[in-house]
């Protein structure tokens, strides 16, 4: 089982179309555990704080990955 990070970035800008307000970013590189994933999310959120009117949230999810 691997852990993946999904991050949502939303910008508060009145002249943007509602459909263009938020973007979802799926990190394709898996983490070995939830702790690593949550740490990475905290680092992303910390860097995103430097951008005005940008709001960030995210979550970690586990998936079964079968090797071929």
PDB file of N, CA, C and O in Angstrom:
ATOM      1  N   UNK A   1       0.842  -1.173   0.000  1.00  0.00           N
ATOM      2  CA  UNK A   1       0.000   0.000   0.000  1.00  0.00           C
ATOM      3  C   UNK A   1       0.891   1.242   0.000  1.00  0.00           C
ATOM      4  O   UNK A   1       1.866   1.327   0.748  1.00  0.00           O
ATOM      5  N   UNK A   2       0.542   2.184  -0.840  1.00  0.00           N
ATOM      6  CA  UNK A   2       1.292   3.436  -0.925  1.00  0.00           C
ATOM      7  C   UNK A   2       0.373   4.590  -0.555  1.00  0.00           C
ATOM      8  O   UNK A   2      -0.851   4.462  -0.576  1.00  0.00           O
ATOM      9  N   UNK A   3       0.986   5.720  -0.216  1.00  0.00           N
ATOM     10  CA  UNK A   3       0.254   6.910   0.185  1.00  0.00           C
ATOM     11  C   UNK A   3       0.498   7.998  -0.853  1.00  0.00           C
ATOM     12  O   UNK A   3       1.634   8.228  -1.268  1.00  0.00           O
ATOM     13  N   UNK A   4      -0.564   8.659  -1.265  1.00  0.00           N
ATOM     14  CA  UNK A   4      -0.467   9.723  -2.258  1.00  0.00           C
ATOM     15  C   UNK A   4      -1.027  11.013  -1.688  1.00  0.00           C
ATOM     16  O   UNK A   4      -1.940  11.005  -0.863  1.00  0.00           O
ATOM     17  N   UNK A   5      -0.462  12.119  -2.144  1.00  0.00           N
ATOM     18  CA  UNK A   5      -0.862  13.446  -1.692  1.00  0.00           C
ATOM     19  C   UNK A   5      -1.687  14.125  -2.782  1.00  0.00           C
ATOM     20  O   UNK A   5      -1.286  14.170  -3.946  1.00  0.00           O
ATOM     21  N   UNK A   6      -2.832  14.645  -2.390  1.00  0.00           N
ATOM     22  CA  UNK A   6      -3.678  15.421  -3.282  1.00  0.00           C
ATOM     23  C   UNK A   6      -3.823  16.811  -2.671  1.00  0.00           C
ATOM     24  O   UNK A   6      -4.256  16.955  -1.527  1.00  0.00           O
ATOM     25  N   UNK A   7      -3.457  17.832  -3.445  1.00  0.00           N
ATOM     26  CA  UNK A   7      -3.461  19.204  -2.953  1.00  0.00           C
ATOM     27  C   UNK A   7      -4.436  20.031  -3.794  1.00  0.00           C
ATOM     28  O   UNK A   7      -4.489  19.891  -5.016  1.00  0.00           O
ATOM     29  N   UNK A   8      -5.196  20.883  -3.131  1.00  0.00           N
ATOM     30  CA  UNK A   8      -6.095  21.806  -3.813  1.00  0.00           C
ATOM     31  C   UNK A   8      -5.600  23.227  -3.590  1.00  0.00           C
ATOM     32  O   UNK A   8      -5.363  23.655  -2.461  1.00  0.00           O
ATOM     33  N   UNK A   9      -5.452  23.943  -4.692  1.00  0.00           N
ATOM     34  CA  UNK A   9      -5.051  25.346  -4.657  1.00  0.00           C
ATOM     35  C   UNK A   9      -6.227  26.175  -5.144  1.00  0.00           C
ATOM     36  O   UNK A   9      -6.763  25.918  -6.223  1.00  0.00           O
ATOM     37  N   UNK A  10      -6.635  27.167  -4.361  1.00  0.00           N
ATOM     38  CA  UNK A  10      -7.731  28.055  -4.756  1.00  0.00           C
ATOM     39  C   UNK A  10      -7.270  29.498  -4.599  1.00  0.00           C
ATOM     40  O   UNK A  10      -6.605  29.854  -3.626  1.00  0.00           O
ATOM     41  N   UNK A  11      -7.638  30.319  -5.580  1.00  0.00           N
ATOM     42  CA  UNK A  11      -7.249  31.719  -5.524  1.00  0.00           C
ATOM     43  C   UNK A  11      -8.501  32.578  -5.379  1.00  0.00           C
ATOM     44  O   UNK A  11      -9.507  32.352  -6.051  1.00  0.00           O
ATOM     45  N   UNK A  12      -8.423  33.551  -4.502  1.00  0.00           N
ATOM     46  CA  UNK A  12      -9.514  34.491  -4.293  1.00  0.00           C
ATOM     47  C   UNK A  12      -9.264  35.685  -5.201  1.00  0.00           C
ATOM     48  O   UNK A  12      -8.447  36.556  -4.903  1.00  0.00           O
ATOM     49  N   UNK A  13      -9.990  35.705  -6.320  1.00  0.00           N
ATOM     50  CA  UNK A  13      -9.852  36.801  -7.272  1.00  0.00           C
ATOM     51  C   UNK A  13     -11.224  37.015  -7.916  1.00  0.00           C
ATOM     52  O   UNK A  13     -11.690  36.154  -8.662  1.00  0.00           O
ATOM     53  N   UNK A  14     -11.880  38.150  -7.640  1.00  0.00           N
ATOM     54  CA  UNK A  14     -13.260  38.366  -8.081  1.00  0.00           C
ATOM     55  C   UNK A  14     -13.480  38.269  -9.590  1.00  0.00           C
ATOM     56  O   UNK A  14     -14.577  37.910 -10.020  1.00  0.00           O
ATOM     57  N   UNK A  15     -12.485  38.575 -10.394  1.00  0.00           N
ATOM     58  CA  UNK A  15     -12.695  38.569 -11.842  1.00  0.00           C
ATOM     59  C   UNK A  15     -12.406  37.213 -12.501  1.00  0.00           C
ATOM     60  O   UNK A  15     -12.490  37.094 -13.724  1.00  0.00           O
ATOM     61  N   UNK A  16     -12.071  36.205 -11.713  1.00  0.00           N
ATOM     62  CA  UNK A  16     -11.881  34.851 -12.254  1.00  0.00           C
ATOM     63  C   UNK A  16     -13.222  34.138 -12.372  1.00  0.00           C
ATOM     64  O   UNK A  16     -14.095  34.303 -11.520  1.00  0.00           O
ATOM     65  N   UNK A  17     -13.382  33.354 -13.418  1.00  0.00           N
ATOM     66  CA  UNK A  17     -14.551  32.491 -13.516  1.00  0.00           C
ATOM     67  C   UNK A  17     -14.514  31.492 -12.375  1.00  0.00           C
ATOM     68  O   UNK A  17     -13.441  31.066 -11.948  1.00  0.00           O
ATOM     69  N   UNK A  18     -15.674  31.122 -11.889  1.00  0.00           N
ATOM     70  CA  UNK A  18     -15.752  30.181 -10.775  1.00  0.00           C
ATOM     71  C   UNK A  18     -15.067  28.861 -11.120  1.00  0.00           C
ATOM     72  O   UNK A  18     -14.434  28.252 -10.258  1.00  0.00           O
ATOM     73  N   UNK A  19     -15.185  28.415 -12.359  1.00  0.00           N
ATOM     74  CA  UNK A  19     -14.557  27.163 -12.789  1.00  0.00           C
ATOM     75  C   UNK A  19     -13.033  27.230 -12.788  1.00  0.00           C
ATOM     76  O   UNK A  19     -12.369  26.193 -12.779  1.00  0.00           O
ATOM     77  N   UNK A  20     -12.473  28.435 -12.798  1.00  0.00           N
ATOM     78  CA  UNK A  20     -11.021  28.606 -12.831  1.00  0.00           C
ATOM     79  C   UNK A  20     -10.434  28.967 -11.474  1.00  0.00           C
ATOM     80  O   UNK A  20      -9.245  29.269 -11.377  1.00  0.00           O
ATOM     81  N   UNK A  21     -11.245  28.941 -10.433  1.00  0.00           N
ATOM     82  CA  UNK A  21     -10.812  29.377  -9.107  1.00  0.00           C
ATOM     83  C   UNK A  21      -9.894  28.375  -8.417  1.00  0.00           C
ATOM     84  O   UNK A  21      -8.952  28.778  -7.735  1.00  0.00           O
ATOM     85  N   UNK A  22     -10.149  27.075  -8.580  1.00  0.00           N
ATOM     86  CA  UNK A  22      -9.377  26.050  -7.879  1.00  0.00           C
ATOM     87  C   UNK A  22      -8.756  25.052  -8.850  1.00  0.00           C
ATOM     88  O   UNK A  22      -9.302  24.770  -9.917  1.00  0.00           O
ATOM     89  N   UNK A  23      -7.612  24.531  -8.456  1.00  0.00           N
ATOM     90  CA  UNK A  23      -6.906  23.522  -9.229  1.00  0.00           C
ATOM     91  C   UNK A  23      -6.522  22.394  -8.281  1.00  0.00           C
ATOM     92  O   UNK A  23      -6.124  22.639  -7.142  1.00  0.00           O
ATOM     93  N   UNK A  24      -6.643  21.163  -8.755  1.00  0.00           N
ATOM     94  CA  UNK A  24      -6.235  19.997  -7.975  1.00  0.00           C
ATOM     95  C   UNK A  24      -4.921  19.470  -8.531  1.00  0.00           C
ATOM     96  O   UNK A  24      -4.768  19.286  -9.739  1.00  0.00           O
ATOM     97  N   UNK A  25      -3.991  19.236  -7.641  1.00  0.00           N
ATOM     98  CA  UNK A  25      -2.677  18.690  -8.017  1.00  0.00           C
ATOM     99  C   UNK A  25      -2.510  17.346  -7.313  1.00  0.00           C
ATOM    100  O   UNK A  25      -2.551  17.272  -6.085  1.00  0.00           O
ATOM    101  N   UNK A  26      -2.324  16.292  -8.092  1.00  0.00           N
ATOM    102  CA  UNK A  26      -2.082  14.963  -7.528  1.00  0.00           C
ATOM    103  C   UNK A  26      -0.599  14.659  -7.655  1.00  0.00           C
ATOM    104  O   UNK A  26      -0.057  14.604  -8.759  1.00  0.00           O
ATOM    105  N   UNK A  27       0.045  14.465  -6.530  1.00  0.00           N
ATOM    106  CA  UNK A  27       1.465  14.126  -6.534  1.00  0.00           C
ATOM    107  C   UNK A  27       1.601  12.653  -6.928  1.00  0.00           C
ATOM    108  O   UNK A  27       1.110  11.776  -6.217  1.00  0.00           O
ATOM    109  N   UNK A  28       2.248  12.382  -8.031  1.00  0.00           N
ATOM    110  CA  UNK A  28       2.346  11.005  -8.544  1.00  0.00           C
ATOM    111  C   UNK A  28       3.403  10.170  -7.824  1.00  0.00           C
ATOM    112  O   UNK A  28       3.379   8.941  -7.888  1.00  0.00           O
ATOM    113  N   UNK A  29       4.313  10.828  -7.152  1.00  0.00           N
ATOM    114  CA  UNK A  29       5.354  10.114  -6.405  1.00  0.00           C
ATOM    115  C   UNK A  29       4.774   9.663  -5.071  1.00  0.00           C
ATOM    116  O   UNK A  29       4.387  10.503  -4.259  1.00  0.00           O
ATOM    117  N   UNK A  30       4.703   8.351  -4.824  1.00  0.00           N
ATOM    118  CA  UNK A  30       4.076   7.879  -3.582  1.00  0.00           C
ATOM    119  C   UNK A  30       4.973   8.064  -2.358  1.00  0.00           C
ATOM    120  O   UNK A  30       6.197   8.159  -2.460  1.00  0.00           O
ATOM    121  N   UNK A  31       4.327   8.108  -1.220  1.00  0.00           N
ATOM    122  CA  UNK A  31       5.008   8.159   0.068  1.00  0.00           C
ATOM    123  C   UNK A  31       4.885   6.790   0.714  1.00  0.00           C
ATOM    124  O   UNK A  31       3.994   6.010   0.379  1.00  0.00           O
ATOM    125  N   UNK A  32       5.776   6.510   1.632  1.00  0.00           N
ATOM    126  CA  UNK A  32       5.760   5.212   2.317  1.00  0.00           C
ATOM    127  C   UNK A  32       4.765   5.156   3.466  1.00  0.00           C
ATOM    128  O   UNK A  32       4.303   4.083   3.854  1.00  0.00           O
ATOM    129  N   UNK A  33       4.439   6.335   4.007  1.00  0.00           N
ATOM    130  CA  UNK A  33       3.500   6.356   5.130  1.00  0.00           C
ATOM    131  C   UNK A  33       2.796   7.707   5.209  1.00  0.00           C
ATOM    132  O   UNK A  33       3.181   8.663   4.536  1.00  0.00           O
ATOM    133  N   UNK A  34       1.766   7.767   6.036  1.00  0.00           N
ATOM    134  CA  UNK A  34       0.960   8.984   6.182  1.00  0.00           C
ATOM    135  C   UNK A  34       1.792  10.135   6.741  1.00  0.00           C
ATOM    136  O   UNK A  34       1.607  11.282   6.333  1.00  0.00           O
ATOM    137  N   UNK A  35       2.695   9.851   7.656  1.00  0.00           N
ATOM    138  CA  UNK A  35       3.505  10.903   8.270  1.00  0.00           C
ATOM    139  C   UNK A  35       4.337  11.649   7.234  1.00  0.00           C
ATOM    140  O   UNK A  35       4.405  12.878   7.263  1.00  0.00           O
ATOM    141  N   UNK A  36       4.970  10.918   6.322  1.00  0.00           N
ATOM    142  CA  UNK A  36       5.759  11.555   5.256  1.00  0.00           C
ATOM    143  C   UNK A  36       4.864  12.426   4.379  1.00  0.00           C
ATOM    144  O   UNK A  36       5.227  13.543   4.010  1.00  0.00           O
ATOM    145  N   UNK A  37       3.703  11.899   4.059  1.00  0.00           N
ATOM    146  CA  UNK A  37       2.763  12.626   3.208  1.00  0.00           C
ATOM    147  C   UNK A  37       2.284  13.910   3.886  1.00  0.00           C
ATOM    148  O   UNK A  37       2.258  14.969   3.260  1.00  0.00           O
ATOM    149  N   UNK A  38       1.914  13.822   5.139  1.00  0.00           N
ATOM    150  CA  UNK A  38       1.437  15.000   5.866  1.00  0.00           C
ATOM    151  C   UNK A  38       2.524  16.043   6.024  1.00  0.00           C
ATOM    152  O   UNK A  38       2.247  17.242   5.979  1.00  0.00           O
ATOM    153  N   UNK A  39       3.753  15.603   6.208  1.00  0.00           N
ATOM    154  CA  UNK A  39       4.867  16.552   6.294  1.00  0.00           C
ATOM    155  C   UNK A  39       5.017  17.287   4.962  1.00  0.00           C
ATOM    156  O   UNK A  39       5.205  18.503   4.941  1.00  0.00           O
ATOM    157  N   UNK A  40       4.937  16.562   3.867  1.00  0.00           N
ATOM    158  CA  UNK A  40       5.046  17.175   2.552  1.00  0.00           C
ATOM    159  C   UNK A  40       3.914  18.183   2.325  1.00  0.00           C
ATOM    160  O   UNK A  40       4.141  19.264   1.782  1.00  0.00           O
ATOM    161  N   UNK A  41       2.707  17.830   2.738  1.00  0.00           N
ATOM    162  CA  UNK A  41       1.583  18.762   2.627  1.00  0.00           C
ATOM    163  C   UNK A  41       1.851  20.024   3.431  1.00  0.00           C
ATOM    164  O   UNK A  41       1.573  21.124   2.954  1.00  0.00           O
ATOM    165  N   UNK A  42       2.374  19.891   4.617  1.00  0.00           N
ATOM    166  CA  UNK A  42       2.662  21.078   5.434  1.00  0.00           C
ATOM    167  C   UNK A  42       3.704  21.962   4.766  1.00  0.00           C
ATOM    168  O   UNK A  42       3.630  23.186   4.870  1.00  0.00           O
ATOM    169  N   UNK A  43       4.668  21.367   4.086  1.00  0.00           N
ATOM    170  CA  UNK A  43       5.686  22.144   3.377  1.00  0.00           C
ATOM    171  C   UNK A  43       5.081  22.875   2.177  1.00  0.00           C
ATOM    172  O   UNK A  43       5.421  24.030   1.921  1.00  0.00           O
ATOM    173  N   UNK A  44       4.197  22.218   1.450  1.00  0.00           N
ATOM    174  CA  UNK A  44       3.515  22.855   0.319  1.00  0.00           C
ATOM    175  C   UNK A  44       2.693  24.040   0.810  1.00  0.00           C
ATOM    176  O   UNK A  44       2.736  25.119   0.218  1.00  0.00           O
ATOM    177  N   UNK A  45       1.944  23.840   1.891  1.00  0.00           N
ATOM    178  CA  UNK A  45       1.112  24.909   2.430  1.00  0.00           C
ATOM    179  C   UNK A  45       1.947  26.076   2.934  1.00  0.00           C
ATOM    180  O   UNK A  45       1.547  27.233   2.806  1.00  0.00           O
ATOM    181  N   UNK A  46       3.097  25.775   3.501  1.00  0.00           N
ATOM    182  CA  UNK A  46       3.983  26.817   3.991  1.00  0.00           C
ATOM    183  C   UNK A  46       4.494  27.681   2.837  1.00  0.00           C
ATOM    184  O   UNK A  46       4.513  28.908   2.936  1.00  0.00           O
ATOM    185  N   UNK A  47       4.909  27.033   1.740  1.00  0.00           N
ATOM    186  CA  UNK A  47       5.385  27.782   0.572  1.00  0.00           C
ATOM    187  C   UNK A  47       4.253  28.570  -0.084  1.00  0.00           C
ATOM    188  O   UNK A  47       4.474  29.682  -0.566  1.00  0.00           O
ATOM    189  N   UNK A  48       3.052  28.013  -0.108  1.00  0.00           N
ATOM    190  CA  UNK A  48       1.917  28.673  -0.754  1.00  0.00           C
ATOM    191  C   UNK A  48       1.470  29.918   0.004  1.00  0.00           C
ATOM    192  O   UNK A  48       0.866  30.814  -0.584  1.00  0.00           O
ATOM    193  N   UNK A  49       1.756  29.984   1.286  1.00  0.00           N
ATOM    194  CA  UNK A  49       1.378  31.164   2.076  1.00  0.00           C
ATOM    195  C   UNK A  49       2.026  32.434   1.552  1.00  0.00           C
ATOM    196  O   UNK A  49       1.530  33.530   1.814  1.00  0.00           O
ATOM    197  N   UNK A  50       3.129  32.307   0.812  1.00  0.00           N
ATOM    198  CA  UNK A  50       3.827  33.477   0.292  1.00  0.00           C
ATOM    199  C   UNK A  50       3.089  34.125  -0.881  1.00  0.00           C
ATOM    200  O   UNK A  50       3.390  35.261  -1.245  1.00  0.00           O
ATOM    201  N   UNK A  51       2.132  33.419  -1.473  1.00  0.00           N
ATOM    202  CA  UNK A  51       1.387  33.944  -2.618  1.00  0.00           C
ATOM    203  C   UNK A  51       0.103  34.590  -2.108  1.00  0.00           C
ATOM    204  O   UNK A  51      -0.701  33.936  -1.444  1.00  0.00           O
ATOM    205  N   UNK A  52      -0.094  35.878  -2.418  1.00  0.00           N
ATOM    206  CA  UNK A  52      -1.294  36.557  -1.927  1.00  0.00           C
ATOM    207  C   UNK A  52      -2.576  35.932  -2.492  1.00  0.00           C
ATOM    208  O   UNK A  52      -2.626  35.543  -3.659  1.00  0.00           O
ATOM    209  N   UNK A  53      -3.591  35.846  -1.661  1.00  0.00           N
ATOM    210  CA  UNK A  53      -4.925  35.365  -2.041  1.00  0.00           C
ATOM    211  C   UNK A  53      -4.961  33.922  -2.512  1.00  0.00           C
ATOM    212  O   UNK A  53      -5.922  33.514  -3.164  1.00  0.00           O
ATOM    213  N   UNK A  54      -3.941  33.143  -2.198  1.00  0.00           N
ATOM    214  CA  UNK A  54      -3.915  31.727  -2.549  1.00  0.00           C
ATOM    215  C   UNK A  54      -4.192  30.912  -1.292  1.00  0.00           C
ATOM    216  O   UNK A  54      -3.533  31.084  -0.267  1.00  0.00           O
ATOM    217  N   UNK A  55      -5.161  30.037  -1.384  1.00  0.00           N
ATOM    218  CA  UNK A  55      -5.544  29.190  -0.258  1.00  0.00           C
ATOM    219  C   UNK A  55      -5.296  27.740  -0.644  1.00  0.00           C
ATOM    220  O   UNK A  55      -5.629  27.316  -1.750  1.00  0.00           O
ATOM    221  N   UNK A  56      -4.719  26.996   0.262  1.00  0.00           N
ATOM    222  CA  UNK A  56      -4.296  25.630  -0.028  1.00  0.00           C
ATOM    223  C   UNK A  56      -4.803  24.676   1.040  1.00  0.00           C
ATOM    224  O   UNK A  56      -4.776  24.978   2.233  1.00  0.00           O
ATOM    225  N   UNK A  57      -5.259  23.537   0.594  1.00  0.00           N
ATOM    226  CA  UNK A  57      -5.613  22.449   1.490  1.00  0.00           C
ATOM    227  C   UNK A  57      -5.254  21.155   0.769  1.00  0.00           C
ATOM    228  O   UNK A  57      -4.928  21.175  -0.418  1.00  0.00           O
ATOM    229  N   UNK A  58      -5.310  20.067   1.458  1.00  0.00           N
ATOM    230  CA  UNK A  58      -4.977  18.805   0.824  1.00  0.00           C
ATOM    231  C   UNK A  58      -5.235  17.640   1.749  1.00  0.00           C
ATOM    232  O   UNK A  58      -5.640  17.807   2.900  1.00  0.00           O
ATOM    233  N   UNK A  59      -4.993  16.468   1.227  1.00  0.00           N
ATOM    234  CA  UNK A  59      -5.158  15.272   2.040  1.00  0.00           C
ATOM    235  C   UNK A  59      -4.294  14.151   1.481  1.00  0.00           C
ATOM    236  O   UNK A  59      -3.859  14.189   0.330  1.00  0.00           O
ATOM    237  N   UNK A  60      -4.061  13.169   2.315  1.00  0.00           N
ATOM    238  CA  UNK A  60      -3.292  11.994   1.936  1.00  0.00           C
ATOM    239  C   UNK A  60      -4.252  10.827   1.815  1.00  0.00           C
ATOM    240  O   UNK A  60      -5.173  10.687   2.620  1.00  0.00           O
ATOM    241  N   UNK A  61      -4.042  10.001   0.823  1.00  0.00           N
ATOM    242  CA  UNK A  61      -4.901   8.847   0.583  1.00  0.00           C
ATOM    243  C   UNK A  61      -4.058   7.618   0.327  1.00  0.00           C
ATOM    244  O   UNK A  61      -3.003   7.708  -0.300  1.00  0.00           O
ATOM    245  N   UNK A  62      -4.505   6.482   0.799  1.00  0.00           N
ATOM    246  CA  UNK A  62      -3.775   5.232   0.570  1.00  0.00           C
ATOM    247  C   UNK A  62      -4.404   4.466  -0.574  1.00  0.00           C
ATOM    248  O   UNK A  62      -5.625   4.440  -0.725  1.00  0.00           O
ATOM    249  N   UNK A  63      -3.560   3.844  -1.376  1.00  0.00           N
ATOM    250  CA  UNK A  63      -4.017   3.047  -2.518  1.00  0.00           C
ATOM    251  C   UNK A  63      -3.194   1.774  -2.588  1.00  0.00           C
ATOM    252  O   UNK A  63      -1.997   1.772  -2.297  1.00  0.00           O
ATOM    253  N   UNK A  64      -3.848   0.701  -2.974  1.00  0.00           N
ATOM    254  CA  UNK A  64      -3.141  -0.551  -3.228  1.00  0.00           C
ATOM    255  C   UNK A  64      -2.549  -0.468  -4.632  1.00  0.00           C
ATOM    256  O   UNK A  64      -3.272  -0.244  -5.603  1.00  0.00           O
ATOM    257  N   UNK A  65      -1.240  -0.647  -4.735  1.00  0.00           N
ATOM    258  CA  UNK A  65      -0.544  -0.598  -6.020  1.00  0.00           C
ATOM    259  C   UNK A  65       0.016  -1.978  -6.286  1.00  0.00           C
ATOM    260  O   UNK A  65       0.796  -2.503  -5.491  1.00  0.00           O
ATOM    261  N   UNK A  66      -0.377  -2.562  -7.396  1.00  0.00           N
ATOM    262  CA  UNK A  66       0.131  -3.863  -7.777  1.00  0.00           C
ATOM    263  C   UNK A  66       1.259  -3.707  -8.783  1.00  0.00           C
ATOM    264  O   UNK A  66       1.118  -2.976  -9.764  1.00  0.00           O
ATOM    265  N   UNK A  67       2.367  -4.380  -8.551  1.00  0.00           N
ATOM    266  CA  UNK A  67       3.486  -4.339  -9.481  1.00  0.00           C
ATOM    267  C   UNK A  67       3.215  -5.290 -10.637  1.00  0.00           C
ATOM    268  O   UNK A  67       2.679  -6.383 -10.452  1.00  0.00           O
ATOM    269  N   UNK A  68       3.594  -4.851 -11.833  1.00  0.00           N
ATOM    270  CA  UNK A  68       3.379  -5.705 -13.021  1.00  0.00           C
ATOM    271  C   UNK A  68       4.541  -6.627 -13.244  1.00  0.00           C
ATOM    272  O   UNK A  68       4.533  -7.413 -14.192  1.00  0.00           O
TER     273      UNK A  68
END
